[in-house]
Amino acid sequence: MKIAPSILSADFANLQRDIEFVEKHGADYIHVDVMDGQFVPNITFGPAVVQAIRPITKLPLDVHLMIVNPERFIHEFAKAGADIIGVHIEATPHIHRAIQMIKAENVKAEVVINPGTPVEAIKYVLPLVDQILVMTVNPGFGGQSFLSEMADKIRELAKLKEQYGYHYDIEVDGGIDDQTIKVCAEAGANVFVAGSYIYGAQHPEERINALKEAIE
């Protein structure tokens, strides 16, 4: 079970401070939400930001590309220091190629599915990926409410993993707190992205502890 604080909710003027803080207090990954203003109605980080934060943490950088035709930037994000690169099935007509490109960079490959996308859409790449990210809100903004029906999707992926001996992690992103994390963990998820729940708190370390305690 891994906790991945999302720096989308951190203080952009103090990213180093906020990243070092969550690392000190038990985070397992740093989740980096990359948005292009086209695939989602928001703009955030580029490869230069990943390159800038790479030297300040030993934690894996879990880079979630919410961009159209992500193949254009896979090499740049890998070169910048990403450890995991996630691409949306909805963002490219060539998901198999995109995953191959990530693997060629010696980076872990992740496929991401939006709330309205069925598991069926990614079944042919399940044997290839290291991680699957199930969006439990609609992508683009932090602070949204958890979509409880996504638990069924997590269960389906967990069942397929067991049935076929796949080795992917199941990550969830959106509306994760000390209650919804239990729902996701019970369904089969093992990596949990939390943004505003952690960084929006007066004492973020208490929120990290609460998440970990909820899934012990």
C-alpha positions in Angstrom: 0.0 0.0 0.0 1.5 3.3 -1.1 0.5 6.9 -0.6 1.2 9.4 -3.4 0.6 13.0 -2.5 -0.3 15.1 -5.5 1.7 18.3 -5.8 -1.2 19.8 -7.8 -2.5 20.8 -4.3 0.9 21.9 -3.0 2.1 25.5 -2.7 3.7 26.1 -6.1 5.9 28.8 -4.6 7.3 26.3 -2.1 7.3 23.0 -4.0 10.6 21.9 -2.5 9.4 22.5 1.0 6.1 20.7 0.4 7.8 17.7 -1.3 10.4 17.3 1.3 7.7 17.6 4.0 5.6 14.7 2.7 8.7 12.6 2.1 9.8 13.1 5.7 6.3 12.1 6.9 5.9 8.8 5.1 4.9 9.4 1.5 5.8 6.7 -0.9 5.5 8.5 -4.3 5.2 12.1 -5.5 2.3 12.4 -7.9 2.8 15.0 -10.7 -0.4 16.0 -12.6 0.5 17.2 -16.0 -2.3 19.1 -17.8 -2.3 20.8 -21.2 -5.5 22.8 -21.3 -6.8 20.6 -24.1 -7.4 17.1 -22.8 -8.5 18.8 -19.5 -9.5 22.4 -18.9 -6.4 23.3 -16.9 -2.7 23.9 -17.4 -0.1 22.8 -14.9 3.5 21.3 -15.1 5.9 20.5 -17.9 9.1 18.5 -18.1 11.1 21.4 -16.7 9.2 21.2 -13.4 9.9 17.4 -13.2 13.5 18.1 -13.9 13.6 20.7 -11.2 12.1 18.6 -8.5 14.0 15.4 -9.3 17.1 16.3 -7.3 15.1 17.2 -4.2 13.5 13.9 -3.5 14.4 10.2 -3.5 10.8 9.2 -3.9 9.6 7.8 -7.2 8.0 10.5 -9.4 4.6 9.3 -10.6 3.9 11.5 -13.6 0.3 11.5 -14.8 0.0 12.9 -18.4 -3.4 14.5 -19.0 -2.4 15.7 -22.4 -3.5 15.1 -26.0 -1.2 12.8 -27.9 1.1 12.1 -25.0 3.6 10.3 -27.3 5.0 13.8 -28.1 6.4 14.2 -24.6 7.2 10.7 -23.3 10.9 11.1 -24.0 11.1 14.6 -22.4 9.4 13.5 -19.2 11.5 10.3 -19.0 14.7 12.4 -19.5 13.5 14.8 -16.8 13.4 12.1 -14.2 10.0 10.4 -14.2 9.9 7.0 -12.7 6.4 6.2 -13.8 4.6 7.7 -16.7 0.8 7.4 -17.1 -1.1 8.0 -20.3 -4.8 8.1 -20.8 -6.5 5.6 -23.1 -8.8 8.5 -24.2 -5.9 10.8 -25.1 -4.3 8.8 -27.9 -5.5 6.4 -30.7 -2.2 4.5 -30.2 -2.2 3.4 -26.6 -0.1 0.3 -27.3 2.6 2.4 -29.0 2.6 4.9 -26.2 3.2 2.1 -23.6 6.0 0.7 -25.8 7.6 4.1 -25.9 7.5 4.4 -22.1 9.0 1.0 -21.7 11.7 1.9 -24.2 12.8 4.7 -21.8 13.2 2.2 -19.0 10.4 3.8 -17.1 7.4 2.1 -15.6 4.3 2.3 -17.8 0.8 3.2 -16.6 -2.5 3.3 -18.5 -5.1 5.7 -17.1 -8.9 5.5 -17.5 -11.5 8.2 -16.9 -14.7 7.5 -14.9 -16.7 7.0 -18.1 -14.3 4.6 -19.7 -14.9 0.8 -19.1 -12.1 -1.6 -18.3 -12.9 -3.4 -21.5 -11.2 -0.5 -23.4 -7.8 -1.3 -21.9 -7.9 -5.1 -21.7 -5.4 -5.6 -24.5 -2.7 -3.6 -22.8 -3.2 -5.0 -19.3 -0.3 -7.6 -19.8 2.0 -4.7 -20.7 1.6 -2.2 -17.9 3.2 -1.8 -14.5 0.3 0.3 -13.1 -3.3 1.2 -13.9 -4.7 4.5 -12.7 -8.4 4.5 -12.1 -9.7 8.1 -12.1 -12.2 8.4 -9.2 -13.2 11.9 -10.3 -13.3 13.5 -13.7 -9.7 14.7 -14.4 -8.6 18.3 -14.5 -9.1 19.8 -11.1 -8.3 18.9 -7.5 -10.8 18.9 -4.6 -13.6 17.0 -6.3 -15.9 14.4 -4.6 -15.1 10.7 -4.9 -17.3 8.8 -7.4 -18.2 5.7 -5.4 -19.2 3.6 -8.5 -15.6 3.5 -9.5 -15.1 0.8 -6.8 -16.7 -1.7 -9.3 -14.0 -0.8 -11.8 -11.3 -1.4 -9.3 -12.8 -4.8 -8.4 -12.9 -5.8 -12.1 -9.2 -4.9 -12.5 -8.3 -6.8 -9.4 -10.2 -9.9 -10.6 -8.4 -9.8 -14.0 -5.1 -9.4 -12.3 -5.6 -12.5 -10.2 -7.2 -14.5 -13.0 -4.4 -13.9 -15.5 -1.5 -13.4 -13.2 -0.9 -9.8 -14.2 1.6 -7.8 -12.1 0.2 -4.3 -12.3 -0.5 -2.0 -9.3 -3.9 -0.4 -9.2 -3.8 3.3 -8.4 -6.7 5.6 -7.6 -6.9 9.4 -8.0 -9.6 11.7 -6.9 -11.5 12.5 -3.7 -9.3 10.2 -1.6 -9.5 10.7 2.1 -9.4 8.5 5.2 -12.8 7.1 4.4 -12.8 6.6 0.6 -9.3 5.1 0.8 -10.9 2.1 2.7 -13.4 1.6 -0.1 -10.7 1.6 -2.8 -8.4 -0.7 -0.7 -11.1 -3.2 -0.1 -11.9 -3.2 -3.8 -8.2 -4.0 -4.6 -6.4 -0.7 -5.1 -2.9 -0.4 -3.6 -1.6 3.0 -4.6 -3.6 6.1 -3.5 -3.2 9.6 -4.8 -4.3 12.4 -2.4 -3.9 16.1 -3.0 -6.2 18.5 -1.2 -6.8 16.1 1.6 -3.1 16.2 2.5 -2.0 19.7 1.4 -5.2 21.4 2.3 -4.8 20.5 6.0 -3.2 22.5 8.7 -1.1 19.5 9.7 -0.5 17.4 6.5 1.5 14.8 8.4 -1.6 13.9 10.4 -3.5 13.3 7.1 -0.8 11.0 5.8 -0.9 9.1 9.0 -4.7 8.9 8.8 -4.5 7.4 5.3 -1.9 4.8 6.3 -3.9 3.8 9.4 -7.1 3.5 7.4 -5.5 0.7 5.2 -3.5 -1.1 7.8 
